Amino acid sequence: MTALVTERVGVTLERARVVDGISLALEPGDWVALIGPNGAGKTTLLRAVAGLVPYEGSIALGGDEVASLGRREQARRTAVVPQIPVIPPDMSVLEYVVLGRTPHLGYAGAPGRRDADAARSALGALDALHLVDRRLGSLSGGERQRAVLARAVAQDAGLLLLDEPTSALDVGAQQQVLELVASLRAERELTVLSAMHDLTLAGQYAGRLVLLDGGREVASGLPGEVLTEELIARHYGASVRVVTGEDGPTVLPLRPRVDARRPVS
């Protein structure tokens, strides 16, 4: 069964049409990255899939309409890693990751040994078990992102929504985080829908890209089909060179040529 299907999804926020007519289909184990300039509608589309904003059209998880699911059932099926997660600085990593088990608890139920074991397993899968007793406020950016991912993994949902998962991370931490997501996807047939700012990373890790601009889909396909110098120039207003390697396209920014005969003001 298809993991996620959106049909002509639209979102209007404060009278502004932010997402307009987006249709996607993700099979189990797919990784689709949403790319596009600022304000293209990437984050809003993720929020609609997560059931966090009202939408028009249809969004189905495993054949069931998102709007018809309760919050608990949505959380059992979809884990969200927001761009700016709430990180209580005095909470331990284990306590934080156990929060991912909340959708599986009974009403007014408290997490038990089984939930702690699931949290430890998630941290182990992300090579972060050594952080279990650390306070969140003491972690580096890369360590915090592992904790946030571990909480999402502990949720045991089939669909993972990532909103700019590498923002504010250095290049090494960016690679580590995305490699961890790629490993989880392969091991657990996890379906991933991500909004990504870095075009090179999107092209190297996602199997398919969807380019949004002004809330609409303007291109989609394999990374090499979407990451072209022409499309990037048209929709980002950027001068780039695209180099194709064995790991996927690399997007290199170029300085605009300046006529040396003209004075620079």
Secondary structure, DSSP 8 states (H G I E B T S, - for coil): --SEEEEEEEEEETTEEEEEEEEEEE-TT-EEEEE-STTSSHHHHHHHHTT-S--EEEEEETTEEGGGS-HHHHHHHEEEE-SS----TTSBHHHHHHGGGGGGS-TT----HHHHHHHHHHHHHTT-GGGTTSBGGG--HHHHHHHHHHHHHHTT-SEEEEESTTTT--HHHHHHHHHHHHHHHHHH--EEEEE-S-HHHHHHH-SEEEEEETTEEEEEESHHHH--HHHHHHHH---EEEEEETTEEEEEE------TTS---
